[in-house]
Each structure stands twice: as structure tokens, then as C-alpha cells.
Amino acid sequence: MAEYNVAAKIKIYVDEPAAIEKVKKAIGKLAKVQNAVEEDVGFGIKTLKITVLFDDSKGGTDALEEKIRALEHVSQTEVESVTRI
């Protein structure tokens, strides 16, 4: 069983609203997704707000953000908060 010692809330800007489910599944392969909520920003733009659990010995939020930004349909990420658990 995996050990998680950090929870991070990350806002992810998805360039195509229809791809949100695909992005969610891809993030689930990178880290344990505890919570995921879609949010309308306006003008047809949606964000995905997720709370992920991970082990910081594998790179912390910078490494995780890089991996998320590399996913197809992700245009931008923003870490809203980080908490040790």
C-alpha cells in the first residue's frame, strides 16, 4: 500500500471541456485523486479542481505539476494549497 504524506489542491485549466474526464483519469495514474470538481470560469472555459495525495519524496508539487502540464488538453496548472498529512 502506498504512503501519502502530502495533500495538494491544484486548479487545472483544460482547453477542451469535453476532455475533462480524460484528464481526470490521466491524473489518477500520476497521484491518488482524493477529490475532483469541475468549475465554470466563464466564456466556455472550465477548470478542474483536484485534491491529490502523494509522497513528497518522489518530487513534491513541482514535479507533479510538470507531469500534469504535460498531459494532453491541459493548458495551465495552479497550486492553491499544500498540506502535510
C-alpha positions in Angstrom: 0.0 0.0 0.0 1.3 3.4 -0.9 2.3 6.0 1.7 1.0 9.5 1.2 2.3 12.4 3.3 1.2 15.5 1.3 -2.2 16.7 0.1 -2.3 19.4 -2.6 -5.2 21.3 -4.1 -4.5 22.0 -7.7 -6.5 24.0 -10.3 -6.1 22.7 -13.8 -7.2 24.6 -16.8 -8.4 22.3 -19.5 -8.5 23.6 -23.1 -11.4 21.5 -24.1 -14.3 20.9 -21.7 -15.2 17.5 -23.3 -11.7 16.3 -22.3 -12.1 16.8 -18.5 -12.9 13.1 -17.8 -9.8 12.0 -19.8 -7.6 14.4 -17.9 -9.0 13.2 -14.6 -8.2 9.6 -15.5 -4.7 10.5 -16.5 -4.0 12.4 -13.3 -5.3 9.4 -11.4 -2.3 7.5 -12.8 0.1 10.1 -11.5 -1.2 10.5 -8.0 -4.0 9.4 -5.7 -7.0 11.7 -6.5 -9.0 12.3 -3.3 -11.5 14.8 -4.8 -12.2 16.3 -8.2 -14.7 19.1 -9.0 -15.4 20.8 -12.3 -15.8 24.6 -12.1 -17.1 27.0 -14.8 -14.8 30.0 -15.2 -16.8 31.7 -18.0 -16.7 32.1 -21.8 -16.9 28.3 -22.1 -13.7 27.8 -20.0 -13.8 25.1 -17.3 -11.3 24.2 -14.7 -10.8 21.0 -12.8 -10.0 21.5 -9.1 -8.5 18.4 -7.7 -7.1 17.3 -4.3 -4.3 14.8 -4.7 -2.4 12.8 -2.2 1.2 11.8 -2.9 4.6 11.1 -1.4 6.8 14.2 -1.5 10.0 12.0 -1.6 9.1 11.5 -5.3 9.4 15.1 -6.2 6.8 17.4 -4.5 4.3 19.6 -6.2 6.8 21.0 -8.8 7.4 17.5 -10.3 3.7 16.7 -10.1 2.7 20.0 -11.8 5.2 19.3 -14.6 3.6 15.9 -15.3 0.1 17.3 -15.2 1.0 20.2 -17.6 2.5 17.6 -20.0 -0.9 15.9 -20.3 -2.9 16.4 -23.5 -5.6 19.2 -23.1 -4.0 20.8 -20.0 -3.1 24.4 -20.7 -2.2 25.6 -17.2 -2.0 24.5 -13.6 -2.1 26.4 -10.4 -1.4 25.0 -6.9 -3.9 26.5 -4.5 -2.7 24.9 -1.3 -0.3 22.2 0.0 -0.7 20.4 3.4 1.4 17.7 5.1 -0.7 14.8 6.4 
